[in-house]
Amino acid sequence: MYDKRMIRIWAMAFTFGLLFTLCAQAPAAAEAQSVAMRFYGSLADQNNEPVAGATVHALVYDSLEDKARPVGKITATTDTGGTFQLSAAGLRLDILSIKKQGHEFSTNRKKDLTWPYSGNPKEGIFIPDAANPVSFRIRKKNDPAFLVHSKGLLRFKPGQDSPYVLAAPMGSFRDVSESVRAGRQLASGLKVSASLSDDGLQYNLTFDSPDDGSGVITADELLHECPAEGYADQASMKVKIPDKAKETEKYAYVKTKGSDGIEWTYSRIDLHIITGKAELIINTTSLTNPDGSRNLEYDEKFQRRELARRIEEYRNNPAPDKGPMPYYLRRPQLRGRDWNFAAQRRRTNKIKREHLRAAEGKIREKKRTIK
C-alpha cells in the first residue's frame, strides 16, 4: 500500500515533468509554423552581362536546421534582365543550382546559397527586398579547346628543399634531387622549390621559369583562360603549417616557348596542396593548350573527338616532311582514361587520405615518384 504522501510526490513529479516537456517542445512547435517566403535574385555572367533564360532550382525546408530534409522543390526562369523570383511556404530556402546551356554555375560555397526565414525577422534572418535582389554569377563558357593533360606529385620535407622541374609544358614534374646532389645542370623548364621559413611556421614555395621570355603567375582563382599578361620570371607562394594537416587549392598559369611555328604555349597547373608539420605534398594537374591559344575550356566529348580527328589527320597526311607524330598524340593516357574525372573520384579520395596522414607524419615515408 502506498501512503498519501508518496502519491502526492509522484503526482507533483509527473506534473513538473509534463510541463518541462511541453516547454522544451514549444520552440520546435513555433519553428514548425511555415511563413510565406519570397526571394528576389539577379543573374549575370563574368562580364557582368545579364543572363536570360536560365533555370533556377531551389529547395524548401520547414526547419532552420542545416540537416533538415527538404519538403519541396521550386523553380524559376530568369527574364531578359536576368532577374527571377521564388515563392513558397516554409522556413528556409536553398538555391540548389542555376542552369543554362553553355554556362557553368559553381556551388562550392554552399553557405552562400542558404537563406533562413522567420515570422519575426531578427539578426541573421533573411529579409527579401525586390529593390535589392540577391546577385548571382554564372560563367559563360568559351568554345571547347583541345588540351594536353598531365599529372605530377611534389613532396617536400623540412630541411629537404631539392626542386622539381617541369621539363616541358606538356610533360610532368620530375624530382631532380639526385641531379642537384651530383652537381649536374638541371633541365630547362619551370622549377618548383620549397623552403621552411626561419620561424618554422610556413613553407615558402618558389616558381622559377627559364630565362627565355617564359613566365609564371600564381593565384587563388581558377581561370579557364590564361591571363594575357602579368607573367614574371619568378613567383612565390606562402603556405602556413597548421596544427592538423589541411588542404588548399592554388593555381599557377604558365607561359612557355612554343614549337612548330607556335610562339607561346599556355598552361594552367592546378595545385592541390596538403600541408602538415611533417611534410608538404602537392598533387598537380597540368592543362596545356598546344595550339598557342590561352583558352583552357575543357569538354570531354570534344576532347575525344578532336583527339581522334588529329590522329587520323596525321596518318592521312602524305607529306614526306611531316615529321614524327606529336608527342602528345602518342600518349596513351590521352585516349580517355585520365579524362574521366568522375571515375577517378574514389581513387583520388583514397590517395588524399593517405597524403593527409603522411603530412602529419602518421605513415612511413614513401619514395618520391610520379605515376
Buried (B, 14 or more C-beta within 10 A) or exposed (E): EEEEEEEEEEEEEEEEEEEEEEEEEEEEEEBEEBBEBBBBBBBBBEEEEBBBEBEBBBBBBBBBEEEEEBBEEBEBEBBEEBBBBBEBEBBBBBBBEBBBEEBEBEEEEEEEBBBBBBEEEEEEBBEBEEEEBBEBEBBBBBEBBBBBBBBBBBBBBBEBBBBBBBBBBBBBBBBBBEBBEEEEEEBBBBBBBBBBEEEEEBBBBBBBBBEEEBBBBBBEEEBBBBBEEEBBBEBEBEBEBBEEBBBBEBBBBBBBBBBEEEEBBBBBBBBBBBBBBBBBBBBBBBBBBBBBBBBBBBBEEBBBEBBEEBBEEBEEEEEEEEEEEBEBBEBEEBEEEBBEEEEBEEEEEEBBEBBBBBBBBEEEEEEBEBE
